[in-house]
Amino acid sequence: MVSHVDNRPLYLQLEGALKEQIISGVYPVGSRIPTEQELCREHGVSRITVRRAVQDLVGAGLLETVQGRGTFVAVPKHESTTIGDGTRGFSSLTSLGATTKREVLSAERTRADEKIASKLQIAVGDEVTHMRRLILQDGYPISIDELYASSRLLPGLMEFMSGGESFYGLVRDKYGIQLGEEDAIIEVSSAKLEESELLKCVAGAPLFVLRKLMCCADGTPLHYSKTVLRGDRVSYHFHVGADGKIVDRAVPAAGEANSVSAA
C-alpha cells in the first residue's frame, strides 16, 4: 500500500505495489487492472500519481493499454537470438538489462541411475549432485532448472550453489574448467500442477522443455540438465545460413533480447 510516511515519491510506491500484485498473481497475465478512479480511491492518491505509475509500467512492458477497454497485464516475452552466447547457457532468457535470480528448490547428493550414468559417462551408482532451481527474471518466474553433475568432477557443488550462484560462473572461477561443446534438444510440453504453481501459470499452459548435455573442453561431460520454460514468455529466434546451419548471432539487434545463463 502507498504510505504518505514513506520518503519515496508516491508514484514509485504505487508502481512497486502494482508490480508486486502482478508478480503475486493478484492481477494475472491478461487481466485488467482497476481504473484510474478505482486506483485513486484504493490508494488515496491523485490521478496524476496513478497515471505516472501506470505509464512507467507500460513503458517497462508489464502493462499494456487498449483504447476503449482499459489497461491490462501484458505477457512478458523474452526472445533469444542465439542457442548459446559467451556464457554458454540458455536455460533462461532475459531482455537486455533484466536481472536474474535463482532460488534453490531442492539439493541432494544421490546415486546415478542408468540414464544419468550414461549421460555423464560415469558408473551406475556413482555419486552425483542433483539440484532443482526456480529461475526468475525481474521477479517473474520463468523456468525450472534441474541439473545433474558428477560429485567427483565438481566436489562441493551443492554448497557452492546454495546461495543462487551461477553454475557456469562457478565452473569457470571455482573449478577452473573450460567449457566445450553442448548438445541440446527443445521439446514442447504442458504445465503439470507443481510446475504451474511454481511458474504462476495455469495447469496445462504451454511449456518449452530444454534438455542439455554440456561438456568440458576435453569432451568430458560436465552436466546434464532439464529445464522447463513458460511458453508464453519465451521465444527462440534462429538465423539459418545458406548451408542450412544455424548461425550464432552473438550480438542481438536493438530492442531484441539475448540469452543468458541461468545455470
KEKE-3310 file (N, C-alpha, C; in steps of 0.2 Angstrom, whole numbers, plus 5000, padded with zeros to 4 digits):
npx = (5004:5002:5011:5010:5020:5031:5047:5049:5044:5026:5021:5031:5030:5017:5019:5028:5019:5009:5017:5021:5008:5005:5016:5013:5001:4989:4984:4983:4992:4985:4974:4963:4968:4963:4953:4958:4951:4947:4960:4964:4955:4958:4971:4972:4978:4982:4975:4986:4997:4993:4993:5006:5013:5006:5010:5024:5025:5019:5028:5039:5034:5026:5013:4999:4990:4974:4964:4949:4946:4954:4967:4979:4987:5002:5009:5025:5038:5052:5065:5077:5091:5101:5108:5117:5127:5141:5141:5138:5125:5108:5097:5088:5080:5082:5077:5087:5096:5088:5086:5093:5087:5090:5082:5085:5076:5077:5091:5103:5114:5115:5113:5119:5108:5104:5101:5106:5120:5124:5123:5132:5143:5148:5149:5135:5128:5138:5142:5131:5128:5112:5101:5087:5081:5072:5070:5070:5066:5068:5060:5049:5044:5051:5057:5060:5074:5083:5097:5111:5126:5143:5149:5162:5169:5165:5167:5159:5149:5135:5135:5142:5133:5122:5118:5112:5120:5128:5130:5139:5147:5153:5159:5169:5176:5178:5181:5190:5187:5187:5174:5166:5159:5141:5126:5109:5092:5076:5059:5041:5029:5016:5011:5012:5004:5012:5022:5015:5011:5023:5028:5018:5007:4993:4988:4992:4996:5006:5023:5041:5053:5069:5082:5099:5116:5131:5148:5165:5180:5189:5180:5174:5159:5151:5139:5121:5106:5088:5077:5062:5052:5042:5030:5023:5031:5043:5053:5061:5073:5081:5094:5097:5109:5115:5119:5111:5114:5113:5116:5126:5121:5129:5127:5113:5100:5095:5084:5081:5082:5094:5102:5105:5114:5106:5110)
npy = (4994:5012:5024:5039:5042:5036:5040:5039:5044:5046:5040:5030:5022:5017:5011:5001:4994:4989:4982:4971:4966:4961:4951:4942:4937:4943:4951:4943:4938:4945:4950:4964:4979:4989:5004:5021:5029:5020:5015:5027:5029:5017:5018:5031:5042:5054:5057:5061:5055:5041:5040:5042:5031:5020:5023:5021:5008:5003:5007:4999:4987:4979:4982:4985:4996:4996:5005:5011:5000:4998:4995:4982:4967:4964:4951:4946:4944:4935:4935:4925:4926:4918:4901:4898:4910:4920:4915:4902:4896:4894:4892:4900:4915:4932:4949:4963:4970:4965:4957:4942:4930:4916:4903:4890:4875:4862:4851:4838:4825:4811:4794:4789:4784:4772:4780:4794:4790:4786:4798:4806:4799:4790:4778:4767:4771:4779:4794:4808:4826:4833:4845:4857:4871:4887:4899:4916:4931:4948:4947:4939:4922:4911:4899:4882:4874:4859:4850:4839:4833:4826:4821:4818:4826:4839:4843:4847:4855:4857:4865:4876:4882:4885:4898:4903:4905:4907:4893:4891:4902:4897:4885:4891:4900:4894:4880:4881:4876:4874:4877:4866:4858:4858:4849:4850:4849:4854:4853:4852:4854:4853:4862:4854:4851:4855:4862:4873:4879:4884:4892:4901:4900:4893:4877:4865:4875:4880:4874:4876:4863:4860:4850:4847:4843:4847:4849:4848:4856:4846:4836:4829:4825:4838:4842:4837:4843:4847:4858:4867:4880:4894:4894:4905:4916:4915:4915:4908:4913:4910:4911:4905:4899:4899:4887:4879:4878:4883:4900:4908:4922:4933:4946:4954:4962:4980:4982:4969:4953:4944:4928:4922:4914:4903:4893)
npz = (5000:4997:5006:5015:5024:5020:5012:4999:4982:4978:4966:4964:4974:4972:4959:4963:4972:4963:4954:4963:4965:4952:4951:4961:4957:4960:4950:4936:4921:4907:4913:4917:4925:4940:4936:4934:4942:4952:4957:4962:4973:4980:4984:4989:4982:4969:4952:4944:4950:4949:4935:4931:4937:4931:4917:4918:4921:4909:4900:4904:4900:4907:4908:4897:4887:4881:4869:4874:4881:4893:4904:4904:4911:4904:4893:4897:4886:4882:4871:4862:4853:4850:4852:4861:4870:4875:4888:4887:4890:4890:4898:4904:4899:4895:4894:4888:4901:4911:4927:4934:4945:4956:4964:4975:4975:4978:4984:4983:4987:4977:4970:4954:4942:4928:4917:4920:4923:4910:4903:4909:4908:4918:4931:4935:4950:4955:4964:4962:4961:4963:4958:4960:4953:4954:4942:4940:4931:4933:4944:4940:4939:4927:4923:4927:4933:4932:4937:4935:4940:4941:4956:4958:4948:4951:4966:4981:4975:4978:4990:4986:4977:4985:4988:4976:4966:4950:4940:4929:4931:4943:4938:4930:4938:4951:4949:4938:4925:4908:4895:4883:4869:4868:4869:4864:4866:4861:4866:4867:4880:4892:4907:4922:4938:4949:4942:4937:4948:4953:4942:4941:4932:4923:4925:4912:4904:4890:4888:4885:4884:4888:4886:4890:4887:4893:4889:4895:4889:4885:4882:4892:4900:4908:4914:4915:4911:4913:4908:4911:4903:4903:4890:4885:4888:4882:4867:4853:4842:4828:4816:4800:4790:4772:4770:4778:4791:4808:4812:4824:4831:4839:4844:4848:4838:4840:4853:4854:4863:4872:4875:4892:4905:4916:4923)
capx = (5000:5005:5011:5012:5025:5037:5050:5049:5038:5020:5021:5036:5027:5011:5022:5030:5013:5006:5021:5020:5002:5006:5020:5010:4995:4983:4982:4987:4993:4979:4968:4963:4969:4957:4953:4962:4947:4947:4966:4965:4952:4960:4977:4972:4982:4979:4976:4992:5001:4991:4995:5013:5014:5004:5014:5030:5024:5018:5035:5043:5032:5022:5006:4998:4983:4970:4960:4942:4945:4957:4974:4979:4994:5005:5013:5032:5041:5059:5067:5084:5093:5106:5107:5122:5132:5148:5140:5137:5119:5101:5092:5083:5081:5081:5078:5093:5096:5084:5090:5091:5088:5090:5080:5085:5070:5080:5098:5104:5119:5112:5117:5117:5104:5107:5101:5111:5126:5125:5123:5138:5149:5151:5147:5129:5129:5142:5138:5130:5124:5106:5098:5082:5081:5067:5074:5066:5068:5065:5055:5044:5046:5051:5059:5063:5080:5085:5104:5114:5133:5147:5152:5169:5171:5163:5166:5156:5145:5129:5136:5144:5127:5117:5115:5109:5126:5128:5133:5144:5152:5157:5164:5175:5180:5180:5184:5194:5186:5185:5168:5167:5153:5135:5121:5103:5085:5070:5053:5035:5025:5011:5012:5009:5001:5018:5025:5010:5011:5030:5029:5012:5003:4988:4989:4991:4999:5012:5030:5046:5057:5076:5087:5105:5122:5137:5154:5171:5184:5192:5175:5171:5153:5151:5132:5115:5100:5082:5074:5055:5051:5035:5030:5020:5036:5050:5053:5068:5074:5087:5096:5099:5113:5113:5121:5106:5116:5111:5122:5126:5121:5131:5125:5106:5098:5092:5077:5080:5084:5100:5101:5109:5115:5103:5113)
capy = (5000:5018:5027:5046:5042:5034:5045:5038:5048:5042:5036:5025:5017:5014:5007:4995:4990:4986:4976:4966:4962:4957:4946:4938:4934:4946:4953:4938:4940:4946:4953:4971:4982:4994:5010:5026:5031:5015:5016:5033:5028:5012:5020:5038:5046:5058:5054:5062:5049:5035:5040:5041:5024:5016:5024:5018:5000:5001:5008:4993:4981:4975:4983:4987:5000:4995:5010:5010:4994:4999:4993:4975:4965:4961:4945:4947:4939:4936:4932:4923:4926:4913:4895:4900:4916:4919:4912:4895:4894:4897:4889:4905:4920:4939:4955:4966:4974:4962:4954:4935:4927:4909:4900:4883:4871:4856:4849:4832:4820:4804:4789:4789:4778:4771:4786:4799:4787:4786:4805:4809:4794:4788:4771:4767:4771:4784:4800:4814:4831:4834:4852:4860:4879:4891:4905:4922:4937:4954:4945:4934:4915:4910:4892:4877:4871:4853:4849:4833:4834:4821:4824:4818:4831:4845:4842:4853:4860:4859:4870:4882:4884:4886:4905:4906:4907:4905:4887:4892:4906:4893:4881:4895:4903:4890:4874:4882:4871:4877:4874:4863:4858:4856:4846:4852:4847:4858:4850:4856:4851:4857:4863:4850:4855:4858:4867:4878:4883:4887:4896:4905:4899:4889:4870:4864:4880:4878:4875:4873:4858:4860:4845:4849:4840:4852:4845:4852:4857:4840:4831:4826:4828:4842:4842:4836:4847:4848:4865:4869:4887:4896:4896:4912:4921:4914:4913:4907:4916:4907:4913:4899:4901:4896:4879:4876:4878:4889:4905:4911:4929:4934:4952:4955:4969:4984:4980:4962:4950:4940:4923:4922:4908:4903:4888)
capz = (5000:4997:5013:5015:5028:5016:5009:4991:4978:4979:4960:4964:4979:4968:4954:4966:4974:4957:4951:4967:4964:4946:4952:4966:4954:4961:4943:4932:4914:4903:4917:4918:4932:4941:4933:4937:4948:4957:4960:4967:4979:4984:4987:4992:4978:4964:4946:4941:4953:4946:4928:4931:4939:4926:4912:4919:4920:4902:4897:4906:4896:4912:4907:4890:4887:4875:4868:4875:4885:4899:4905:4905:4912:4897:4893:4896:4881:4881:4864:4862:4846:4849:4856:4867:4869:4878:4894:4885:4893:4888:4902:4905:4894:4898:4890:4890:4907:4916:4932:4935:4952:4956:4970:4976:4977:4982:4983:4986:4984:4976:4966:4947:4939:4921:4912:4922:4922:4903:4900:4912:4906:4924:4933:4939:4957:4957:4967:4958:4964:4959:4961:4956:4955:4951:4939:4939:4928:4936:4949:4937:4937:4920:4921:4932:4930:4935:4935:4937:4939:4945:4963:4958:4944:4954:4973:4985:4971:4981:4995:4982:4974:4990:4988:4970:4962:4943:4939:4924:4935:4947:4934:4927:4943:4957:4947:4933:4919:4901:4893:4877:4866:4871:4864:4867:4862:4863:4866:4869:4885:4896:4914:4927:4944:4953:4938:4936:4954:4954:4937:4941:4926:4924:4923:4905:4899:4886:4891:4882:4888:4886:4888:4888:4890:4892:4890:4896:4883:4883:4880:4897:4901:4914:4917:4911:4914:4910:4910:4908:4902:4901:4883:4884:4890:4879:4860:4851:4836:4825:4809:4797:4784:4766:4770:4782:4798:4812:4813:4830:4831:4846:4846:4845:4836:4845:4856:4855:4869:4871:4880:4897:4908:4922:4926)
cpx = (5004:5005:5014:5018:5032:5040:5050:5043:5032:5019:5025:5033:5021:5014:5024:5024:5010:5010:5021:5014:5002:5010:5017:5003:4989:4980:4986:4988:4987:4973:4969:4964:4964:4958:4957:4958:4948:4954:4967:4961:4955:4967:4978:4977:4979:4979:4982:4997:5000:4994:5002:5016:5012:5008:5021:5030:5022:5024:5039:5040:5027:5015:5005:4990:4980:4964:4952:4940:4948:4964:4975:4986:4996:5008:5020:5035:5048:5062:5075:5085:5099:5105:5112:5127:5138:5147:5139:5130:5113:5096:5086:5085:5079:5081:5084:5092:5092:5089:5088:5092:5087:5088:5081:5079:5072:5087:5099:5110:5115:5116:5115:5113:5107:5107:5106:5118:5128:5127:5130:5144:5152:5147:5140:5131:5134:5138:5137:5127:5118:5102:5092:5081:5075:5071:5069:5070:5064:5059:5050:5047:5046:5053:5061:5068:5082:5092:5107:5122:5137:5150:5160:5172:5170:5162:5163:5151:5138:5130:5138:5138:5121:5114:5113:5114:5125:5132:5139:5149:5156:5162:5170:5179:5183:5184:5189:5193:5184:5179:5170:5160:5147:5130:5114:5097:5080:5064:5047:5031:5020:5012:5008:5007:5007:5021:5021:5010:5018:5031:5023:5009:4998:4990:4987:4993:5005:5019:5035:5050:5064:5080:5094:5111:5128:5143:5160:5175:5187:5187:5172:5164:5153:5144:5127:5110:5094:5079:5067:5054:5044:5035:5027:5025:5043:5048:5060:5068:5081:5088:5100:5103:5112:5115:5116:5108:5114:5117:5121:5127:5123:5128:5118:5105:5095:5085:5076:5083:5090:5099:5107:5109:5111:5106:5119)
cpy = (5006:5021:5034:5047:5040:5040:5045:5042:5043:5037:5030:5019:5013:5009:5000:4990:4986:4980:4970:4962:4958:4951:4940:4935:4937:4949:4949:4941:4940:4949:4961:4974:4987:5000:5015:5029:5026:5015:5022:5032:5023:5014:5027:5042:5050:5055:5055:5056:5043:5034:5039:5034:5019:5017:5021:5011:4998:5002:5002:4987:4977:4976:4986:4991:4999:5001:5008:5004:4995:4996:4986:4973:4961:4955:4946:4942:4940:4932:4931:4923:4921:4907:4896:4905:4914:4915:4904:4893:4897:4894:4894:4911:4927:4944:4959:4971:4971:4959:4947:4933:4920:4906:4893:4880:4865:4854:4843:4829:4813:4800:4789:4783:4777:4777:4791:4796:4788:4793:4807:4805:4792:4781:4772:4766:4776:4790:4805:4820:4833:4840:4854:4867:4882:4898:4910:4928:4943:4952:4940:4927:4914:4903:4889:4873:4865:4851:4843:4834:4829:4824:4823:4823:4838:4844:4848:4858:4862:4865:4877:4886:4886:4893:4908:4908:4904:4898:4888:4897:4902:4888:4885:4897:4899:4883:4875:4877:4875:4873:4871:4864:4856:4853:4847:4850:4851:4854:4854:4851:4855:4857:4858:4854:4859:4864:4873:4883:4887:4893:4901:4906:4894:4882:4868:4869:4877:4879:4872:4868:4858:4855:4846:4845:4845:4848:4850:4852:4851:4834:4828:4829:4832:4842:4840:4839:4846:4854:4866:4877:4888:4898:4902:4918:4920:4912:4912:4909:4914:4910:4907:4902:4898:4889:4875:4875:4884:4893:4908:4918:4932:4941:4953:4962:4973:4982:4973:4959:4946:4934:4924:4916:4908:4898:4890)
cpz = (5000:5004:5012:5020:5025:5012:5001:4988:4978:4972:4960:4969:4975:4963:4957:4969:4968:4954:4956:4966:4957:4947:4956:4963:4956:4954:4938:4925:4910:4906:4916:4925:4933:4937:4937:4943:4954:4961:4964:4973:4983:4988:4990:4989:4973:4957:4942:4944:4949:4938:4927:4932:4934:4919:4912:4918:4913:4898:4898:4903:4901:4911:4900:4890:4880:4875:4869:4879:4892:4899:4907:4907:4906:4898:4892:4891:4880:4875:4864:4854:4845:4854:4862:4866:4873:4885:4893:4889:4890:4892:4904:4900:4897:4893:4892:4896:4912:4921:4933:4943:4952:4963:4971:4979:4981:4980:4986:4983:4983:4972:4959:4945:4932:4917:4913:4921:4914:4900:4903:4911:4913:4926:4936:4946:4960:4960:4962:4962:4959:4962:4956:4958:4951:4948:4938:4936:4930:4941:4947:4936:4930:4918:4928:4930:4935:4933:4939:4936:4943:4951:4962:4954:4947:4962:4976:4981:4974:4986:4991:4979:4978:4990:4981:4965:4955:4942:4934:4927:4939:4944:4932:4933:4949:4954:4941:4927:4913:4898:4885:4873:4870:4866:4868:4862:4865:4861:4868:4874:4887:4903:4918:4933:4947:4949:4937:4942:4955:4948:4937:4935:4927:4922:4916:4901:4896:4889:4885:4887:4885:4889:4886:4891:4888:4894:4892:4889:4881:4882:4885:4899:4908:4918:4912:4915:4910:4913:4907:4908:4900:4894:4881:4885:4887:4872:4858:4844:4833:4818:4806:4790:4778:4766:4775:4789:4802:4813:4820:4830:4838:4849:4843:4843:4841:4847:4857:4861:4867:4877:4886:4901:4915:4926:4930)
residu = (MET:VAL:SER:HIS:VAL:ASP:ASN:ARG:PRO:LEU:TYR:LEU:GLN:LEU:GLU:GLY:ALA:LEU:LYS:GLU:GLN:ILE:ILE:SER:GLY:VAL:TYR:PRO:VAL:GLY:SER:ARG:ILE:PRO:THR:GLU:GLN:GLU:LEU:CYS:ARG:GLU:HIS:GLY:VAL:SER:ARG:ILE:THR:VAL:ARG:ARG:ALA:VAL:GLN:ASP:LEU:VAL:GLY:ALA:GLY:LEU:LEU:GLU:THR:VAL:GLN:GLY:ARG:GLY:THR:PHE:VAL:ALA:VAL:PRO:LYS:HIS:GLU:SER:THR:THR:ILE:GLY:ASP:GLY:THR:ARG:GLY:PHE:SER:SER:LEU:THR:SER:LEU:GLY:ALA:THR:THR:LYS:ARG:GLU:VAL:LEU:SER:ALA:GLU:ARG:THR:ARG:ALA:ASP:GLU:LYS:ILE:ALA:SER:LYS:LEU:GLN:ILE:ALA:VAL:GLY:ASP:GLU:VAL:THR:HIS:MET:ARG:ARG:LEU:ILE:LEU:GLN:ASP:GLY:TYR:PRO:ILE:SER:ILE:ASP:GLU:LEU:TYR:ALA:SER:SER:ARG:LEU:LEU:PRO:GLY:LEU:MET:GLU:PHE:MET:SER:GLY:GLY:GLU:SER:PHE:TYR:GLY:LEU:VAL:ARG:ASP:LYS:TYR:GLY:ILE:GLN:LEU:GLY:GLU:GLU:ASP:ALA:ILE:ILE:GLU:VAL:SER:SER:ALA:LYS:LEU:GLU:GLU:SER:GLU:LEU:LEU:LYS:CYS:VAL:ALA:GLY:ALA:PRO:LEU:PHE:VAL:LEU:ARG:LYS:LEU:MET:CYS:CYS:ALA:ASP:GLY:THR:PRO:LEU:HIS:TYR:SER:LYS:THR:VAL:LEU:ARG:GLY:ASP:ARG:VAL:SER:TYR:HIS:PHE:HIS:VAL:GLY:ALA:ASP:GLY:LYS:ILE:VAL:ASP:ARG:ALA:VAL:PRO:ALA:ALA:GLY:GLU:ALA:ASN:SER:VAL:SER:ALA:ALA)
# end
